[in-house]
Amino acid sequence: MNRLAVLVCGLALAAGVHAQGMKGMEDMHKDMPMKGMQHEAKEQSAVHKASGTVTKVDREKSRVTIKHGAVATLDWPAMSMAFAVKDKALLENLQPGRNIEFQFAQQGKDYVITGVK
């Protein structure tokens, strides 16, 4: 019985320390800059523009990989990444090596090309 009381007290103490630690973490994070963090509501409705070079076209999956420049509206550096394509007809004019200007938007966790020039 004594061991049970010690165990219960130990668990209660640990839970209190954990709760205090979590409160401390919340306080620590509230003033941290959120540069690069996604703000779902704002970004999901925003249309972003970029330019780059097509490196791969996957017509079966309706995806295109682009080596693009920086995207200021998302605070992204230049990189190479795959995008979904909203309209499969856009894929007809895309081939590796082609330089393009494109528009895209976030849909869920994916970035989807909505227009190409």
C-alpha positions in Angstrom: 0.0 0.0 0.0 2.8 2.4 0.8 4.5 1.8 -2.6 1.2 2.6 -4.3 0.9 5.9 -2.5 4.5 6.8 -3.4 3.8 5.8 -7.1 0.6 7.9 -7.2 2.5 10.9 -5.6 5.3 10.5 -8.1 3.0 10.4 -11.1 1.1 13.5 -9.8 4.4 15.4 -9.3 5.6 14.4 -12.8 2.3 15.5 -14.4 2.6 18.9 -12.6 6.2 19.3 -13.8 5.2 18.4 -17.3 2.3 20.9 -17.3 4.6 23.6 -16.0 7.1 22.7 -18.7 4.4 23.0 -21.4 3.3 26.3 -20.1 6.9 27.5 -20.2 7.2 26.3 -23.8 4.1 28.2 -24.8 5.5 31.4 -23.2 8.8 30.8 -24.9 7.3 30.4 -28.4 4.8 33.3 -28.2 7.5 35.9 -29.1 9.4 33.8 -31.6 9.3 35.0 -35.2 7.3 32.7 -37.4 9.2 33.4 -40.6 8.8 30.5 -43.0 5.9 29.0 -41.1 2.7 28.5 -43.1 -0.4 30.3 -42.2 -3.0 28.0 -43.7 -6.0 30.4 -44.2 -4.0 33.2 -45.8 -1.8 30.9 -48.1 -4.6 28.6 -49.2 -6.4 31.5 -50.8 -3.3 33.2 -52.2 -2.1 32.8 -55.7 1.7 32.8 -56.0 3.8 33.5 -59.1 7.2 32.1 -60.0 9.4 31.4 -63.0 11.6 28.4 -63.7 12.6 25.5 -65.9 10.6 22.3 -66.3 12.8 19.3 -65.3 10.2 16.5 -65.4 6.7 15.9 -66.5 4.6 13.0 -65.1 1.4 13.0 -67.2 0.0 9.9 -65.4 0.1 11.6 -62.0 -0.6 15.1 -63.3 2.6 16.5 -61.8 5.4 18.6 -63.1 8.8 19.2 -61.5 10.2 22.7 -61.9 13.5 24.2 -60.9 12.2 27.7 -59.9 13.5 30.9 -58.6 12.6 32.4 -55.2 9.0 32.9 -54.3 8.7 36.1 -52.3 5.1 35.7 -51.2 6.0 32.4 -49.5 9.5 33.4 -48.4 10.8 30.4 -50.4 14.4 30.3 -51.7 15.1 29.0 -55.2 14.6 25.2 -55.4 13.4 22.3 -57.4 10.1 20.8 -56.5 7.1 18.9 -57.9 3.7 20.6 -58.3 0.3 19.1 -59.0 -1.4 20.5 -62.1 -5.0 21.6 -61.8 -5.9 21.1 -65.5 -4.3 18.2 -67.3 -4.4 20.3 -70.5 -1.6 22.4 -69.1 0.7 19.4 -69.3 0.4 19.2 -73.1 2.7 22.2 -73.6 5.2 21.3 -70.9 8.4 19.4 -71.6 11.8 19.2 -69.8 14.0 22.2 -70.6 11.1 24.6 -71.2 11.4 27.9 -69.3 8.0 29.0 -67.9 6.3 31.6 -65.7 3.6 30.0 -63.7 0.9 30.6 -61.0 0.1 28.2 -58.2 -1.9 28.0 -55.0 -1.9 25.8 -52.0 -4.7 23.2 -51.9 -4.5 21.2 -48.7 -0.9 20.1 -48.3 -0.2 20.3 -52.0 0.8 23.2 -54.3 -1.1 23.2 -57.5 -0.3 25.0 -60.7 -3.2 27.0 -62.0 -1.7 28.7 -65.0 1.4 28.7 -67.2 2.9 31.2 -69.7 
